[in-house]
């Protein structure tokens, strides 16, 4: 999957974040930590989720009002992603920057 840098805006301010792009997803997700950082407004909406191969994932209890913006240019979009405590559980422990030159 691809990632990109975005600006996430809420009543509490704007922060730069990394977005994970899943073109096959039918739902947008955001971490509770990010929602708290921008002080985004939350609405109660229970959303049942399932992971790859039906891996158990806790249901989302809320969605947030968030504006996503490009880090370059003036493109923006308003989204209501489901809120989860954690979106991915396994992050790489070694960076690839500098190692790609051998390719």
Order of alpha helices (4+ residues) and beta strands (2+ residues): beta-beta-beta-alpha-beta-beta-beta-beta
